[in-house]
Amino acid sequence: MSSKEAALYEDCAWVDFDLMERFMADVFKAVGVPEEDAKACAEVLITADKRGIDSHGISRLKPIYYDRIRNGMQKPVTKFEIVKESPTTAVVDCHTGMGMVVSKKSMQLAIEKAKGYGMGMVAVRNSTHYGIAGYYAMMAADLGMIGISGTSARPAVAPTFGAENMLGTNPLSFGMPTDEDFPFVLDCATPIIQRGTVEIAARASKRVPKGLVVGSDGNSMTNPDEILEEMLKGNASLLPLGGIGEGTGGHKGYGYCTVVEILSAALSGAAFLKNITGVNVGHFFIAIDVSAFTVLEDFKKRAGDILRDLRAAKKMPNQERIYTAGEKEYLAWLERKDKGVPVNKSIQKEMLQIIKELNLKGYDFGF
Ligand SMILES: NC(=O)c1ccc[n+]([C@@H]2O[C@H](COP(=O)([O-])OP(=O)(O)OC[C@H]3O[C@@H](n4cnc5c(N)ncnc54)[C@H](O)[C@@H]3O)[C@@H](O)[C@H]2O)c1
C-alpha cells in the first residue's frame, strides 16, 4: 500500500471479514430479509470489501439497503418471477425485492442455460440496487464461462453536449477465466467516476477533481456534498468516460453508458433515464460457455498470455508497473485478508446506529 493509500485508512478500524459478513446478514435478517437471501446480500457486499471496492460494501449497507427497506421503498422479500423464457433467454420481474438476490438467481439461470446451449441471457425489471456488477460476472468466470453484467441506476450522467443528468452510472462488467491466480474482471461504471466515489469524497471532506462533474452551466463542480445534493435536483452531472465534449472521446463513454441503459431497460421493460428512482432499475446477465467454442484450458492460457504480454509492455517514465483488470482487486484481497474491512468514522457511526435501532446483540466492534 502506498503512503497516499495508507492515508485514506488513517481513521479506520479494521473488522474481521467473517464478523462483518455475519453482521450484515443479521442486519438484513432483522429488517425482514429471509435467512438465505440475507446471506446472499451480505456475500455480495463483503465481496466488494474484500476486493477493495470500498464504495460498495459495508458503506452501502445503511443508505442503500437498510434505510430503503425501513422506509418501505424496497421489499425485503424477493419474488423471483420468470415472465418470459426460452431455452437461452429469460425475462425476470423482481417486484421491488432485493436486487442482489434476484441478480444472483438470474446469473445462475443464465449459467444453467449456457451449460445446455452454449449461451444464456437474463434481463431483469423492477429491481433494486444490485451492488458490484463484477460479482455476477465472476460467478460465470469461476465456472469457466465468460460472464457479462450491467445495470441501470438513478440519473447521474449527462449526454455529450448536455448539461443535465439523464443516464445512470450504468456499470458494465466482464469476467473471464484465465490460467492466472485471478480472473480477468473489468468492473466499472461508464462515467469517469461513479456516485460512490463522490460519497467517499464527501465522507472524507475531500474535493472532487475538476473536469469530472459539471453543473447545469457547464462549469466543473468540486464540492462533493453540493454535487450529491444538486445531482438529486438534476443540476449536477457526472461526465461520461472520456470527459466533456468529443475532444477526448466523451462521446464514446456516453455511447457505452447508453448501451447499458438500453440493455437494462429495453429487453426487460424496466424504467429508464429520469424515471429511475433507484428502486425500479433493470439489469442484464450473460453467460457464455467457453467450452462451446474451444478447450477451456486453451482459452485460459491464451487469455493469460494476453494479460501477461500487456503487463510486460514498455512502461511510461516513472511508472513501476502495468496492471490488467481484476489484478488490483486481487492484490487488495491479498493485502486485506488478514486485516479485515476498513471502517471509517462515518461508517462506524452508521453501524452503531443500526445496532441500537435493531437492538442487535453480540456485536462489540470496539468503536
Ligand atoms: N449497482 C450500481 O448501480 C453501480 C453503479 C456504478 C458503479 N457500481 C460499481 O462500483 C464499482 C466501482 O466502479 P468504478 O467505476 O469506480 O471502478 P474503477 O474506476 O475503480 O475501475 C475499476 C476497474 O478498473 C480496473 N483497473 C483499475 N486500475 C487499472 C489499471 N491501472 N489498469 C487496468 N485496469 C485497471 C479494475 O481492475 C476494475 O476492473 C464497480 O464494482 C461497479 O460495478 C455499481
The ligand as an SDF file (V2000), in Angstrom:
LIG
                    3D

 44 48  0  0  0  0  0  0  0  0999 V2000
  -25.0040   -1.0030   -8.8510 N   0  0  0  0  0  0  0  0  0  0  0  0
  -24.7880    0.1860   -9.3280 C   0  0  0  0  0  0  0  0  0  0  0  0
  -25.7180    0.9380   -9.5660 O   0  0  0  0  0  0  0  0  0  0  0  0
  -23.3600    0.6560   -9.5900 C   0  0  0  0  0  0  0  0  0  0  0  0
  -23.1680    1.8670  -10.2590 C   0  0  0  0  0  0  0  0  0  0  0  0
  -21.8540    2.2670  -10.5130 C   0  0  0  0  0  0  0  0  0  0  0  0
  -20.7820    1.5040  -10.1100 C   0  0  0  0  0  0  0  0  0  0  0  0
  -21.0070    0.3300   -9.4630 N   0  0  0  0  0  0  0  0  0  0  0  0
  -19.8650   -0.4910   -9.0200 C   0  0  0  0  0  0  0  0  0  0  0  0
  -18.8760    0.3410   -8.4420 O   0  0  0  0  0  0  0  0  0  0  0  0
  -17.6400   -0.3060   -8.5120 C   0  0  0  0  0  0  0  0  0  0  0  0
  -16.5470    0.6770   -8.8140 C   0  0  0  0  0  0  0  0  0  0  0  0
  -16.7560    1.2730  -10.0970 O   0  0  0  0  0  0  0  0  0  0  0  0
  -15.7340    2.3920  -10.6340 P   0  0  0  0  0  0  0  0  0  0  0  0
  -16.2660    2.9220  -11.8800 O   0  0  0  0  0  0  0  0  0  0  0  0
  -15.4220    3.3320   -9.5220 O   0  0  0  0  0  0  0  0  0  0  0  0
  -14.4470    1.4990  -10.9040 O   0  0  0  0  0  0  0  0  0  0  0  0
  -12.9280    1.9750  -11.0420 P   0  0  0  0  0  0  0  0  0  0  0  0
  -12.8330    3.2830  -11.7130 O   0  0  0  0  0  0  0  0  0  0  0  0
  -12.2670    1.7940   -9.7260 O   0  0  0  0  0  0  0  0  0  0  0  0
  -12.3570    0.8680  -12.0610 O   0  0  0  0  0  0  0  0  0  0  0  0
  -12.3020   -0.4460  -11.6410 C   0  0  0  0  0  0  0  0  0  0  0  0
  -11.9110   -1.3520  -12.7920 C   0  0  0  0  0  0  0  0  0  0  0  0
  -10.7320   -0.8910  -13.4340 O   0  0  0  0  0  0  0  0  0  0  0  0
   -9.6990   -1.8790  -13.3050 C   0  0  0  0  0  0  0  0  0  0  0  0
   -8.4360   -1.1420  -13.1480 N   0  0  0  0  0  0  0  0  0  0  0  0
   -8.1270   -0.2230  -12.1920 C   0  0  0  0  0  0  0  0  0  0  0  0
   -6.9040    0.2910  -12.4130 N   0  0  0  0  0  0  0  0  0  0  0  0
   -6.4300   -0.3120  -13.5210 C   0  0  0  0  0  0  0  0  0  0  0  0
   -5.2230   -0.1920  -14.2850 C   0  0  0  0  0  0  0  0  0  0  0  0
   -4.2720    0.6710  -13.9640 N   0  0  0  0  0  0  0  0  0  0  0  0
   -5.0650   -0.9830  -15.3650 N   0  0  0  0  0  0  0  0  0  0  0  0
   -6.0420   -1.8540  -15.7450 C   0  0  0  0  0  0  0  0  0  0  0  0
   -7.2210   -1.9900  -15.0920 N   0  0  0  0  0  0  0  0  0  0  0  0
   -7.4050   -1.2180  -14.0040 C   0  0  0  0  0  0  0  0  0  0  0  0
  -10.0600   -2.6850  -12.1090 C   0  0  0  0  0  0  0  0  0  0  0  0
   -9.4520   -3.9590  -12.1190 O   0  0  0  0  0  0  0  0  0  0  0  0
  -11.5750   -2.7500  -12.2610 C   0  0  0  0  0  0  0  0  0  0  0  0
  -11.9580   -3.7040  -13.2030 O   0  0  0  0  0  0  0  0  0  0  0  0
  -17.7970   -1.4210   -9.5260 C   0  0  0  0  0  0  0  0  0  0  0  0
  -17.8030   -2.6410   -8.8030 O   0  0  0  0  0  0  0  0  0  0  0  0
  -19.1630   -1.1800  -10.1540 C   0  0  0  0  0  0  0  0  0  0  0  0
  -19.8380   -2.3540  -10.5470 O   0  0  0  0  0  0  0  0  0  0  0  0
  -22.2580   -0.1060   -9.2000 C   0  0  0  0  0  0  0  0  0  0  0  0
  1  2  1  0
  2  3  2  0
  2  4  1  0
  4  5  1  0
  4 44  2  0
  5  6  2  0
  6  7  1  0
  7  8  2  0
  8  9  1  0
  8 44  1  0
  9 10  1  0
  9 42  1  0
 10 11  1  0
 11 12  1  0
 11 40  1  0
 12 13  1  0
 13 14  1  0
 14 15  2  0
 14 16  1  0
 14 17  1  0
 17 18  1  0
 18 19  2  0
 18 20  1  0
 18 21  1  0
 21 22  1  0
 22 23  1  0
 23 24  1  0
 23 38  1  0
 24 25  1  0
 25 26  1  0
 25 36  1  0
 26 27  1  0
 26 35  1  0
 27 28  2  0
 28 29  1  0
 29 30  1  0
 29 35  2  0
 30 31  1  0
 30 32  2  0
 32 33  1  0
 33 34  2  0
 34 35  1  0
 36 37  1  0
 36 38  1  0
 38 39  1  0
 40 41  1  0
 40 42  1  0
 42 43  1  0
M  CHG  2   8   1  16  -1
M  END
$$$$
